[in-house]
């Protein structure tokens, strides 16, 4: 992890004032379950929408999370470092499963 990522992690640990990372995890889980239970075809999920979710549920700028942990950056590997990183891991795994699902192929091809 880069020194910037370490700085962000330390800053995040001590300055998070309005939104607990667990809330982001719950929000992501609810959103994913609602998409799965909906009778309306889900809209394509994008990084832009994920960024909007972070902006909506958190007072910190979204780019502070661009190099955070193991999953809140491009790709994903290893073990999530905390609850916020587990939220990103859930999002990452959801995308991975969608890419492997033939029913989602039209979304990825668009």
PDB file as gemmi writes it, atoms N, CA and C in Angstrom:
CRYST1    1.000    1.000    1.000  90.00  90.00  90.00 P 1                      
ATOM      1  N   UNK A   1       0.845  -1.166   0.000  1.00  0.00           N  
ATOM      2  CA  UNK A   1       0.000   0.000   0.000  1.00  0.00           C  
ATOM      3  C   UNK A   1       0.887   1.224   0.000  1.00  0.00           C  
ATOM      4  N   UNK A   2       0.503   2.203  -0.761  1.00  0.00           N  
ATOM      5  CA  UNK A   2       1.311   3.415  -0.879  1.00  0.00           C  
ATOM      6  C   UNK A   2       1.248   4.238   0.402  1.00  0.00           C  
ATOM      7  N   UNK A   3       2.186   5.183   0.515  1.00  0.00           N  
ATOM      8  CA  UNK A   3       2.173   6.054   1.692  1.00  0.00           C  
ATOM      9  C   UNK A   3       0.916   6.912   1.704  1.00  0.00           C  
ATOM     10  N   UNK A   4       0.413   7.281   0.516  1.00  0.00           N  
ATOM     11  CA  UNK A   4      -0.836   8.051   0.454  1.00  0.00           C  
ATOM     12  C   UNK A   4      -1.978   7.206   0.993  1.00  0.00           C  
ATOM     13  N   UNK A   5      -2.015   5.916   0.590  1.00  0.00           N  
ATOM     14  CA  UNK A   5      -3.048   5.022   1.091  1.00  0.00           C  
ATOM     15  C   UNK A   5      -2.975   4.864   2.598  1.00  0.00           C  
ATOM     16  N   UNK A   6      -1.763   4.764   3.134  1.00  0.00           N  
ATOM     17  CA  UNK A   6      -1.583   4.663   4.577  1.00  0.00           C  
ATOM     18  C   UNK A   6      -2.059   5.937   5.257  1.00  0.00           C  
ATOM     19  N   UNK A   7      -1.701   7.097   4.697  1.00  0.00           N  
ATOM     20  CA  UNK A   7      -2.143   8.371   5.257  1.00  0.00           C  
ATOM     21  C   UNK A   7      -3.664   8.459   5.255  1.00  0.00           C  
ATOM     22  N   UNK A   8      -4.274   8.078   4.130  1.00  0.00           N  
ATOM     23  CA  UNK A   8      -5.733   8.131   4.039  1.00  0.00           C  
ATOM     24  C   UNK A   8      -6.340   7.194   5.063  1.00  0.00           C  
ATOM     25  N   UNK A   9      -5.771   5.992   5.202  1.00  0.00           N  
ATOM     26  CA  UNK A   9      -6.294   5.043   6.176  1.00  0.00           C  
ATOM     27  C   UNK A   9      -6.213   5.620   7.583  1.00  0.00           C  
ATOM     28  N   UNK A  10      -5.073   6.185   7.952  1.00  0.00           N  
ATOM     29  CA  UNK A  10      -4.927   6.758   9.292  1.00  0.00           C  
ATOM     30  C   UNK A  10      -5.860   7.945   9.475  1.00  0.00           C  
ATOM     31  N   UNK A  11      -5.945   8.804   8.479  1.00  0.00           N  
ATOM     32  CA  UNK A  11      -6.839   9.964   8.559  1.00  0.00           C  
ATOM     33  C   UNK A  11      -8.273   9.492   8.679  1.00  0.00           C  
ATOM     34  N   UNK A  12      -8.646   8.512   7.866  1.00  0.00           N  
ATOM     35  CA  UNK A  12     -10.004   7.995   7.880  1.00  0.00           C  
ATOM     36  C   UNK A  12     -10.344   7.424   9.249  1.00  0.00           C  
ATOM     37  N   UNK A  13      -9.415   6.695   9.842  1.00  0.00           N  
ATOM     38  CA  UNK A  13      -9.669   6.048  11.121  1.00  0.00           C  
ATOM     39  C   UNK A  13     -10.008   7.044  12.219  1.00  0.00           C  
ATOM     40  N   UNK A  14      -9.441   8.242  12.144  1.00  0.00           N  
ATOM     41  CA  UNK A  14      -9.618   9.189  13.232  1.00  0.00           C  
ATOM     42  C   UNK A  14     -10.559  10.342  12.912  1.00  0.00           C  
ATOM     43  N   UNK A  15     -10.959  10.524  11.650  1.00  0.00           N  
ATOM     44  CA  UNK A  15     -11.777  11.689  11.329  1.00  0.00           C  
ATOM     45  C   UNK A  15     -13.154  11.352  10.802  1.00  0.00           C  
ATOM     46  N   UNK A  16     -13.500  10.101  10.692  1.00  0.00           N  
ATOM     47  CA  UNK A  16     -14.818   9.744  10.180  1.00  0.00           C  
ATOM     48  C   UNK A  16     -15.852  10.206  11.185  1.00  0.00           C  
ATOM     49  N   UNK A  17     -16.688  11.178  10.795  1.00  0.00           N  
ATOM     50  CA  UNK A  17     -17.570  11.758  11.788  1.00  0.00           C  
ATOM     51  C   UNK A  17     -19.040  11.462  11.558  1.00  0.00           C  
ATOM     52  N   UNK A  18     -19.487  11.285  10.339  1.00  0.00           N  
ATOM     53  CA  UNK A  18     -20.914  11.128  10.125  1.00  0.00           C  
ATOM     54  C   UNK A  18     -21.323   9.736   9.665  1.00  0.00           C  
ATOM     55  N   UNK A  19     -20.448   9.027   8.999  1.00  0.00           N  
ATOM     56  CA  UNK A  19     -20.838   7.761   8.401  1.00  0.00           C  
ATOM     57  C   UNK A  19     -19.894   6.651   8.826  1.00  0.00           C  
ATOM     58  N   UNK A  20     -20.420   5.704   9.537  1.00  0.00           N  
ATOM     59  CA  UNK A  20     -19.643   4.545   9.935  1.00  0.00           C  
ATOM     60  C   UNK A  20     -19.434   3.658   8.717  1.00  0.00           C  
ATOM     61  N   UNK A  21     -18.247   3.106   8.503  1.00  0.00           N  
ATOM     62  CA  UNK A  21     -18.023   2.230   7.346  1.00  0.00           C  
ATOM     63  C   UNK A  21     -18.993   1.056   7.294  1.00  0.00           C  
ATOM     64  N   UNK A  22     -19.466   0.617   8.439  1.00  0.00           N  
ATOM     65  CA  UNK A  22     -20.431  -0.481   8.445  1.00  0.00           C  
ATOM     66  C   UNK A  22     -21.714  -0.079   7.730  1.00  0.00           C  
ATOM     67  N   UNK A  23     -22.074   1.198   7.799  1.00  0.00           N  
ATOM     68  CA  UNK A  23     -23.264   1.673   7.100  1.00  0.00           C  
ATOM     69  C   UNK A  23     -23.097   1.550   5.593  1.00  0.00           C  
ATOM     70  N   UNK A  24     -21.888   1.815   5.090  1.00  0.00           N  
ATOM     71  CA  UNK A  24     -21.638   1.645   3.657  1.00  0.00           C  
ATOM     72  C   UNK A  24     -21.808   0.186   3.258  1.00  0.00           C  
ATOM     73  N   UNK A  25     -21.334  -0.716   4.106  1.00  0.00           N  
ATOM     74  CA  UNK A  25     -21.465  -2.141   3.830  1.00  0.00           C  
ATOM     75  C   UNK A  25     -22.936  -2.544   3.798  1.00  0.00           C  
ATOM     76  N   UNK A  26     -23.700  -2.074   4.768  1.00  0.00           N  
ATOM     77  CA  UNK A  26     -25.131  -2.384   4.815  1.00  0.00           C  
ATOM     78  C   UNK A  26     -25.835  -1.797   3.597  1.00  0.00           C  
ATOM     79  N   UNK A  27     -25.508  -0.548   3.250  1.00  0.00           N  
ATOM     80  CA  UNK A  27     -26.112   0.090   2.087  1.00  0.00           C  
ATOM     81  C   UNK A  27     -25.815  -0.698   0.817  1.00  0.00           C  
ATOM     82  N   UNK A  28     -24.577  -1.126   0.653  1.00  0.00           N  
ATOM     83  CA  UNK A  28     -24.214  -1.911  -0.532  1.00  0.00           C  
ATOM     84  C   UNK A  28     -24.979  -3.231  -0.557  1.00  0.00           C  
ATOM     85  N   UNK A  29     -25.081  -3.893   0.594  1.00  0.00           N  
ATOM     86  CA  UNK A  29     -25.796  -5.169   0.657  1.00  0.00           C  
ATOM     87  C   UNK A  29     -27.276  -4.989   0.332  1.00  0.00           C  
ATOM     88  N   UNK A  30     -27.885  -3.925   0.854  1.00  0.00           N  
ATOM     89  CA  UNK A  30     -29.295  -3.645   0.571  1.00  0.00           C  
ATOM     90  C   UNK A  30     -29.491  -3.365  -0.912  1.00  0.00           C  
ATOM     91  N   UNK A  31     -28.628  -2.536  -1.473  1.00  0.00           N  
ATOM     92  CA  UNK A  31     -28.745  -2.211  -2.903  1.00  0.00           C  
ATOM     93  C   UNK A  31     -28.629  -3.462  -3.759  1.00  0.00           C  
ATOM     94  N   UNK A  32     -27.661  -4.300  -3.446  1.00  0.00           N  
ATOM     95  CA  UNK A  32     -27.459  -5.526  -4.223  1.00  0.00           C  
ATOM     96  C   UNK A  32     -28.659  -6.456  -4.072  1.00  0.00           C  
ATOM     97  N   UNK A  33     -29.190  -6.595  -2.856  1.00  0.00           N  
ATOM     98  CA  UNK A  33     -30.326  -7.491  -2.662  1.00  0.00           C  
ATOM     99  C   UNK A  33     -31.581  -6.945  -3.331  1.00  0.00           C  
ATOM    100  N   UNK A  34     -31.758  -5.621  -3.320  1.00  0.00           N  
ATOM    101  CA  UNK A  34     -32.913  -5.036  -4.004  1.00  0.00           C  
ATOM    102  C   UNK A  34     -32.825  -5.245  -5.510  1.00  0.00           C  
ATOM    103  N   UNK A  35     -31.643  -5.130  -6.059  1.00  0.00           N  
ATOM    104  CA  UNK A  35     -31.478  -5.383  -7.489  1.00  0.00           C  
ATOM    105  C   UNK A  35     -31.825  -6.825  -7.829  1.00  0.00           C  
ATOM    106  N   UNK A  36     -31.420  -7.743  -6.965  1.00  0.00           N  
ATOM    107  CA  UNK A  36     -31.704  -9.150  -7.215  1.00  0.00           C  
ATOM    108  C   UNK A  36     -33.173  -9.491  -7.057  1.00  0.00           C  
ATOM    109  N   UNK A  37     -33.876  -8.801  -6.161  1.00  0.00           N  
ATOM    110  CA  UNK A  37     -35.272  -9.102  -5.891  1.00  0.00           C  
ATOM    111  C   UNK A  37     -36.233  -8.329  -6.784  1.00  0.00           C  
ATOM    112  N   UNK A  38     -35.754  -7.357  -7.467  1.00  0.00           N  
ATOM    113  CA  UNK A  38     -36.615  -6.494  -8.272  1.00  0.00           C  
ATOM    114  C   UNK A  38     -37.144  -7.224  -9.500  1.00  0.00           C  
ATOM    115  N   UNK A  39     -38.403  -6.955  -9.843  1.00  0.00           N  
ATOM    116  CA  UNK A  39     -38.958  -7.523 -11.071  1.00  0.00           C  
ATOM    117  C   UNK A  39     -38.613  -6.658 -12.273  1.00  0.00           C  
ATOM    118  N   UNK A  40     -38.092  -5.473 -12.027  1.00  0.00           N  
ATOM    119  CA  UNK A  40     -37.654  -4.580 -13.091  1.00  0.00           C  
ATOM    120  C   UNK A  40     -36.204  -4.917 -13.403  1.00  0.00           C  
ATOM    121  N   UNK A  41     -35.881  -4.951 -14.674  1.00  0.00           N  
ATOM    122  CA  UNK A  41     -34.503  -5.263 -15.057  1.00  0.00           C  
ATOM    123  C   UNK A  41     -33.556  -4.251 -14.429  1.00  0.00           C  
ATOM    124  N   UNK A  42     -32.479  -4.718 -13.793  1.00  0.00           N  
ATOM    125  CA  UNK A  42     -31.548  -3.786 -13.159  1.00  0.00           C  
ATOM    126  C   UNK A  42     -30.820  -2.935 -14.194  1.00  0.00           C  
ATOM    127  N   UNK A  43     -30.520  -1.718 -13.802  1.00  0.00           N  
ATOM    128  CA  UNK A  43     -29.750  -0.824 -14.648  1.00  0.00           C  
ATOM    129  C   UNK A  43     -28.282  -1.213 -14.547  1.00  0.00           C  
ATOM    130  N   UNK A  44     -27.510  -0.927 -15.579  1.00  0.00           N  
ATOM    131  CA  UNK A  44     -26.081  -1.247 -15.504  1.00  0.00           C  
ATOM    132  C   UNK A  44     -25.415  -0.515 -14.339  1.00  0.00           C  
ATOM    133  N   UNK A  45     -24.630  -1.244 -13.579  1.00  0.00           N  
ATOM    134  CA  UNK A  45     -23.904  -0.647 -12.465  1.00  0.00           C  
ATOM    135  C   UNK A  45     -22.572  -0.127 -12.982  1.00  0.00           C  
ATOM    136  N   UNK A  46     -22.181   1.015 -12.516  1.00  0.00           N  
ATOM    137  CA  UNK A  46     -20.932   1.601 -12.980  1.00  0.00           C  
ATOM    138  C   UNK A  46     -20.142   2.140 -11.806  1.00  0.00           C  
ATOM    139  N   UNK A  47     -18.877   2.399 -12.051  1.00  0.00           N  
ATOM    140  CA  UNK A  47     -18.035   3.025 -11.039  1.00  0.00           C  
ATOM    141  C   UNK A  47     -18.604   4.396 -10.684  1.00  0.00           C  
ATOM    142  N   UNK A  48     -19.171   5.071 -11.681  1.00  0.00           N  
ATOM    143  CA  UNK A  48     -19.779   6.388 -11.440  1.00  0.00           C  
ATOM    144  C   UNK A  48     -20.892   6.278 -10.397  1.00  0.00           C  
ATOM    145  N   UNK A  49     -21.739   5.253 -10.496  1.00  0.00           N  
ATOM    146  CA  UNK A  49     -22.810   5.072  -9.523  1.00  0.00           C  
ATOM    147  C   UNK A  49     -22.244   4.731  -8.147  1.00  0.00           C  
ATOM    148  N   UNK A  50     -21.194   3.933  -8.117  1.00  0.00           N  
ATOM    149  CA  UNK A  50     -20.564   3.601  -6.845  1.00  0.00           C  
ATOM    150  C   UNK A  50     -19.986   4.863  -6.208  1.00  0.00           C  
ATOM    151  N   UNK A  51     -19.371   5.723  -7.026  1.00  0.00           N  
ATOM    152  CA  UNK A  51     -18.847   7.000  -6.533  1.00  0.00           C  
ATOM    153  C   UNK A  51     -19.978   7.841  -5.948  1.00  0.00           C  
ATOM    154  N   UNK A  52     -21.120   7.876  -6.632  1.00  0.00           N  
ATOM    155  CA  UNK A  52     -22.269   8.647  -6.146  1.00  0.00           C  
ATOM    156  C   UNK A  52     -22.762   8.102  -4.808  1.00  0.00           C  
ATOM    157  N   UNK A  53     -22.743   6.778  -4.638  1.00  0.00           N  
ATOM    158  CA  UNK A  53     -23.164   6.193  -3.371  1.00  0.00           C  
ATOM    159  C   UNK A  53     -22.236   6.656  -2.250  1.00  0.00           C  
ATOM    160  N   UNK A  54     -20.937   6.656  -2.513  1.00  0.00           N  
ATOM    161  CA  UNK A  54     -19.980   7.108  -1.500  1.00  0.00           C  
ATOM    162  C   UNK A  54     -20.229   8.575  -1.168  1.00  0.00           C  
ATOM    163  N   UNK A  55     -20.451   9.401  -2.189  1.00  0.00           N  
ATOM    164  CA  UNK A  55     -20.694  10.830  -1.959  1.00  0.00           C  
ATOM    165  C   UNK A  55     -21.977  11.053  -1.163  1.00  0.00           C  
ATOM    166  N   UNK A  56     -22.982  10.229  -1.419  1.00  0.00           N  
ATOM    167  CA  UNK A  56     -24.273  10.386  -0.750  1.00  0.00           C  
ATOM    168  C   UNK A  56     -24.210   9.974   0.723  1.00  0.00           C  
ATOM    169  N   UNK A  57     -23.418   8.973   1.032  1.00  0.00           N  
ATOM    170  CA  UNK A  57     -23.405   8.423   2.386  1.00  0.00           C  
ATOM    171  C   UNK A  57     -22.226   8.877   3.227  1.00  0.00           C  
ATOM    172  N   UNK A  58     -21.397   9.750   2.680  1.00  0.00           N  
ATOM    173  CA  UNK A  58     -20.164  10.105   3.365  1.00  0.00           C  
ATOM    174  C   UNK A  58     -19.826  11.560   3.084  1.00  0.00           C  
ATOM    175  N   UNK A  59     -19.288  12.256   4.051  1.00  0.00           N  
ATOM    176  CA  UNK A  59     -18.922  13.662   3.864  1.00  0.00           C  
ATOM    177  C   UNK A  59     -17.533  13.829   3.265  1.00  0.00           C  
ATOM    178  N   UNK A  60     -16.750  12.768   3.192  1.00  0.00           N  
ATOM    179  CA  UNK A  60     -15.387  12.855   2.650  1.00  0.00           C  
ATOM    180  C   UNK A  60     -15.413  12.721   1.139  1.00  0.00           C  
ATOM    181  N   UNK A  61     -14.487  13.354   0.433  1.00  0.00           N  
ATOM    182  CA  UNK A  61     -14.444  13.254  -1.032  1.00  0.00           C  
ATOM    183  C   UNK A  61     -14.220  11.813  -1.485  1.00  0.00           C  
ATOM    184  N   UNK A  62     -14.889  11.428  -2.568  1.00  0.00           N  
ATOM    185  CA  UNK A  62     -14.797  10.050  -3.059  1.00  0.00           C  
ATOM    186  C   UNK A  62     -13.378   9.669  -3.436  1.00  0.00           C  
ATOM    187  N   UNK A  63     -12.588  10.621  -3.921  1.00  0.00           N  
ATOM    188  CA  UNK A  63     -11.235  10.278  -4.373  1.00  0.00           C  
ATOM    189  C   UNK A  63     -10.320   9.885  -3.215  1.00  0.00           C  
ATOM    190  N   UNK A  64     -10.724  10.185  -1.988  1.00  0.00           N  
ATOM    191  CA  UNK A  64      -9.938   9.728  -0.836  1.00  0.00           C  
ATOM    192  C   UNK A  64      -9.948   8.202  -0.722  1.00  0.00           C  
ATOM    193  N   UNK A  65     -10.889   7.570  -1.395  1.00  0.00           N  
ATOM    194  CA  UNK A  65     -11.014   6.119  -1.309  1.00  0.00           C  
ATOM    195  C   UNK A  65     -10.460   5.418  -2.547  1.00  0.00           C  
ATOM    196  N   UNK A  66      -9.891   6.171  -3.488  1.00  0.00           N  
ATOM    197  CA  UNK A  66      -9.418   5.599  -4.750  1.00  0.00           C  
ATOM    198  C   UNK A  66      -8.241   4.643  -4.545  1.00  0.00           C  
ATOM    199  N   UNK A  67      -7.456   4.833  -3.511  1.00  0.00           N  
ATOM    200  CA  UNK A  67      -6.306   3.963  -3.245  1.00  0.00           C  
ATOM    201  C   UNK A  67      -6.380   3.451  -1.811  1.00  0.00           C  
ATOM    202  N   UNK A  68      -7.591   3.090  -1.387  1.00  0.00           N  
ATOM    203  CA  UNK A  68      -7.809   2.688  -0.009  1.00  0.00           C  
ATOM    204  C   UNK A  68      -7.863   1.171   0.092  1.00  0.00           C  
ATOM    205  N   UNK A  69      -7.168   0.600   1.011  1.00  0.00           N  
ATOM    206  CA  UNK A  69      -7.227  -0.827   1.287  1.00  0.00           C  
ATOM    207  C   UNK A  69      -6.823  -1.692   0.110  1.00  0.00           C  
ATOM    208  N   UNK A  70      -7.393  -2.884   0.058  1.00  0.00           N  
ATOM    209  CA  UNK A  70      -7.066  -3.848  -0.998  1.00  0.00           C  
ATOM    210  C   UNK A  70      -8.107  -3.873  -2.110  1.00  0.00           C  
ATOM    211  N   UNK A  71      -9.331  -3.400  -1.855  1.00  0.00           N  
ATOM    212  CA  UNK A  71     -10.406  -3.511  -2.834  1.00  0.00           C  
ATOM    213  C   UNK A  71     -10.989  -2.175  -3.276  1.00  0.00           C  
ATOM    214  N   UNK A  72     -10.683  -1.092  -2.601  1.00  0.00           N  
ATOM    215  CA  UNK A  72     -11.229   0.212  -2.989  1.00  0.00           C  
ATOM    216  C   UNK A  72     -10.341   0.905  -4.011  1.00  0.00           C  
ATOM    217  N   UNK A  73      -9.487   0.152  -4.642  1.00  0.00           N  
ATOM    218  CA  UNK A  73      -8.661   0.665  -5.728  1.00  0.00           C  
ATOM    219  C   UNK A  73      -8.934  -0.228  -6.933  1.00  0.00           C  
ATOM    220  N   UNK A  74      -8.218  -0.023  -8.010  1.00  0.00           N  
ATOM    221  CA  UNK A  74      -8.437  -0.841  -9.197  1.00  0.00           C  
ATOM    222  C   UNK A  74      -8.077  -2.291  -8.895  1.00  0.00           C  
ATOM    223  N   UNK A  75      -8.970  -3.180  -9.253  1.00  0.00           N  
ATOM    224  CA  UNK A  75      -8.728  -4.591  -8.995  1.00  0.00           C  
ATOM    225  C   UNK A  75      -9.056  -4.947  -7.563  1.00  0.00           C  
ATOM    226  N   UNK A  76      -8.567  -6.058  -7.123  1.00  0.00           N  
ATOM    227  CA  UNK A  76      -8.800  -6.487  -5.762  1.00  0.00           C  
ATOM    228  C   UNK A  76      -7.942  -7.696  -5.462  1.00  0.00           C  
ATOM    229  N   UNK A  77      -7.427  -7.744  -4.258  1.00  0.00           N  
ATOM    230  CA  UNK A  77      -6.587  -8.873  -3.886  1.00  0.00           C  
ATOM    231  C   UNK A  77      -6.487  -8.956  -2.382  1.00  0.00           C  
ATOM    232  N   UNK A  78      -6.017 -10.075  -1.899  1.00  0.00           N  
ATOM    233  CA  UNK A  78      -5.712 -10.260  -0.493  1.00  0.00           C  
ATOM    234  C   UNK A  78      -6.977 -10.230   0.360  1.00  0.00           C  
ATOM    235  N   UNK A  79      -6.821  -9.842   1.598  1.00  0.00           N  
ATOM    236  CA  UNK A  79      -7.909  -9.777   2.562  1.00  0.00           C  
ATOM    237  C   UNK A  79      -8.263  -8.321   2.810  1.00  0.00           C  
ATOM    238  N   UNK A  80      -9.547  -8.021   2.850  1.00  0.00           N  
ATOM    239  CA  UNK A  80      -9.995  -6.654   3.121  1.00  0.00           C  
ATOM    240  C   UNK A  80      -9.441  -6.195   4.465  1.00  0.00           C  
ATOM    241  N   UNK A  81      -9.031  -4.922   4.532  1.00  0.00           N  
ATOM    242  CA  UNK A  81      -8.368  -4.415   5.732  1.00  0.00           C  
ATOM    243  C   UNK A  81      -9.340  -3.965   6.817  1.00  0.00           C  
ATOM    244  N   UNK A  82     -10.586  -3.633   6.453  1.00  0.00           N  
ATOM    245  CA  UNK A  82     -11.567  -3.184   7.440  1.00  0.00           C  
ATOM    246  C   UNK A  82     -12.961  -3.246   6.818  1.00  0.00           C  
ATOM    247  N   UNK A  83     -13.959  -2.709   7.530  1.00  0.00           N  
ATOM    248  CA  UNK A  83     -15.338  -2.777   7.055  1.00  0.00           C  
ATOM    249  C   UNK A  83     -15.537  -2.019   5.750  1.00  0.00           C  
ATOM    250  N   UNK A  84     -14.931  -0.867   5.622  1.00  0.00           N  
ATOM    251  CA  UNK A  84     -15.065  -0.102   4.386  1.00  0.00           C  
ATOM    252  C   UNK A  84     -14.468  -0.874   3.216  1.00  0.00           C  
ATOM    253  N   UNK A  85     -13.312  -1.460   3.410  1.00  0.00           N  
ATOM    254  CA  UNK A  85     -12.678  -2.242   2.353  1.00  0.00           C  
ATOM    255  C   UNK A  85     -13.517  -3.480   2.036  1.00  0.00           C  
ATOM    256  N   UNK A  86     -14.195  -4.061   3.041  1.00  0.00           N  
ATOM    257  CA  UNK A  86     -15.089  -5.194   2.787  1.00  0.00           C  
ATOM    258  C   UNK A  86     -16.280  -4.758   1.938  1.00  0.00           C  
ATOM    259  N   UNK A  87     -16.750  -3.530   2.121  1.00  0.00           N  
ATOM    260  CA  UNK A  87     -17.815  -2.995   1.268  1.00  0.00           C  
ATOM    261  C   UNK A  87     -17.329  -2.955  -0.180  1.00  0.00           C  
ATOM    262  N   UNK A  88     -16.121  -2.461  -0.393  1.00  0.00           N  
ATOM    263  CA  UNK A  88     -15.548  -2.431  -1.740  1.00  0.00           C  
ATOM    264  C   UNK A  88     -15.354  -3.849  -2.270  1.00  0.00           C  
ATOM    265  N   UNK A  89     -14.990  -4.787  -1.385  1.00  0.00           N  
ATOM    266  CA  UNK A  89     -14.815  -6.178  -1.789  1.00  0.00           C  
ATOM    267  C   UNK A  89     -16.154  -6.761  -2.249  1.00  0.00           C  
ATOM    268  N   UNK A  90     -17.228  -6.457  -1.528  1.00  0.00           N  
ATOM    269  CA  UNK A  90     -18.558  -6.912  -1.924  1.00  0.00           C  
ATOM    270  C   UNK A  90     -18.905  -6.382  -3.306  1.00  0.00           C  
ATOM    271  N   UNK A  91     -18.635  -5.108  -3.524  1.00  0.00           N  
ATOM    272  CA  UNK A  91     -18.886  -4.477  -4.818  1.00  0.00           C  
ATOM    273  C   UNK A  91     -18.043  -5.145  -5.903  1.00  0.00           C  
ATOM    274  N   UNK A  92     -16.777  -5.373  -5.629  1.00  0.00           N  
ATOM    275  CA  UNK A  92     -15.859  -6.015  -6.573  1.00  0.00           C  
ATOM    276  C   UNK A  92     -16.353  -7.422  -6.920  1.00  0.00           C  
ATOM    277  N   UNK A  93     -16.751  -8.198  -5.897  1.00  0.00           N  
ATOM    278  CA  UNK A  93     -17.230  -9.560  -6.127  1.00  0.00           C  
ATOM    279  C   UNK A  93     -18.528  -9.570  -6.926  1.00  0.00           C  
ATOM    280  N   UNK A  94     -19.390  -8.593  -6.674  1.00  0.00           N  
ATOM    281  CA  UNK A  94     -20.644  -8.480  -7.423  1.00  0.00           C  
ATOM    282  C   UNK A  94     -20.348  -8.267  -8.906  1.00  0.00           C  
ATOM    283  N   UNK A  95     -19.433  -7.359  -9.206  1.00  0.00           N  
ATOM    284  CA  UNK A  95     -19.038  -7.123 -10.596  1.00  0.00           C  
ATOM    285  C   UNK A  95     -18.444  -8.388 -11.210  1.00  0.00           C  
ATOM    286  N   UNK A  96     -17.608  -9.087 -10.465  1.00  0.00           N  
ATOM    287  CA  UNK A  96     -16.982 -10.306 -10.986  1.00  0.00           C  
ATOM    288  C   UNK A  96     -18.031 -11.355 -11.330  1.00  0.00           C  
ATOM    289  N   UNK A  97     -19.022 -11.521 -10.454  1.00  0.00           N  
ATOM    290  CA  UNK A  97     -20.086 -12.487 -10.711  1.00  0.00           C  
ATOM    291  C   UNK A  97     -20.934 -12.062 -11.905  1.00  0.00           C  
ATOM    292  N   UNK A  98     -21.202 -10.771 -12.021  1.00  0.00           N  
ATOM    293  CA  UNK A  98     -21.999 -10.274 -13.145  1.00  0.00           C  
ATOM    294  C   UNK A  98     -21.269 -10.501 -14.469  1.00  0.00           C  
ATOM    295  N   UNK A  99     -19.961 -10.315 -14.467  1.00  0.00           N  
ATOM    296  CA  UNK A  99     -19.187 -10.530 -15.699  1.00  0.00           C  
ATOM    297  C   UNK A  99     -19.228 -11.992 -16.136  1.00  0.00           C  
ATOM    298  N   UNK A 100     -19.330 -12.913 -15.174  1.00  0.00           N  
ATOM    299  CA  UNK A 100     -19.353 -14.341 -15.482  1.00  0.00           C  
ATOM    300  C   UNK A 100     -20.758 -14.862 -15.785  1.00  0.00           C  
ATOM    301  N   UNK A 101     -21.780 -14.034 -15.599  1.00  0.00           N  
ATOM    302  CA  UNK A 101     -23.162 -14.445 -15.802  1.00  0.00           C  
ATOM    303  C   UNK A 101     -23.582 -14.135 -17.238  1.00  0.00           C  
ATOM    304  N   UNK A 102     -23.946 -15.158 -18.030  1.00  0.00           N  
ATOM    305  CA  UNK A 102     -24.335 -14.913 -19.422  1.00  0.00           C  
ATOM    306  C   UNK A 102     -25.512 -13.945 -19.562  1.00  0.00           C  
ATOM    307  N   UNK A 103     -26.415 -13.911 -18.581  1.00  0.00           N  
ATOM    308  CA  UNK A 103     -27.561 -13.000 -18.653  1.00  0.00           C  
ATOM    309  C   UNK A 103     -27.134 -11.539 -18.573  1.00  0.00           C  
ATOM    310  N   UNK A 104     -25.964 -11.284 -18.021  1.00  0.00           N  
ATOM    311  CA  UNK A 104     -25.471  -9.905 -17.885  1.00  0.00           C  
ATOM    312  C   UNK A 104     -24.625  -9.467 -19.077  1.00  0.00           C  
ATOM    313  N   UNK A 105     -24.376 -10.377 -20.006  1.00  0.00           N  
ATOM    314  CA  UNK A 105     -23.516 -10.055 -21.142  1.00  0.00           C  
ATOM    315  C   UNK A 105     -23.978  -8.808 -21.901  1.00  0.00           C  
ATOM    316  N   UNK A 106     -25.283  -8.619 -22.157  1.00  0.00           N  
ATOM    317  CA  UNK A 106     -25.695  -7.395 -22.864  1.00  0.00           C  
ATOM    318  C   UNK A 106     -25.319  -6.110 -22.126  1.00  0.00           C  
ATOM    319  N   UNK A 107     -25.307  -6.152 -20.813  1.00  0.00           N  
ATOM    320  CA  UNK A 107     -24.937  -4.966 -20.031  1.00  0.00           C  
ATOM    321  C   UNK A 107     -23.463  -4.666 -20.220  1.00  0.00           C  
ATOM    322  N   UNK A 108     -22.619  -5.694 -20.156  1.00  0.00           N  
ATOM    323  CA  UNK A 108     -21.174  -5.489 -20.286  1.00  0.00           C  
ATOM    324  C   UNK A 108     -20.779  -5.117 -21.702  1.00  0.00           C  
ATOM    325  N   UNK A 109     -21.571  -5.582 -22.695  1.00  0.00           N  
ATOM    326  CA  UNK A 109     -21.247  -5.289 -24.088  1.00  0.00           C  
ATOM    327  C   UNK A 109     -21.717  -3.909 -24.524  1.00  0.00           C  
ATOM    328  N   UNK A 110     -22.564  -3.273 -23.722  1.00  0.00           N  
ATOM    329  CA  UNK A 110     -23.102  -1.965 -24.135  1.00  0.00           C  
ATOM    330  C   UNK A 110     -22.161  -0.832 -23.828  1.00  0.00           C  
TER     331      UNK A 110                                                      
END                                                                             
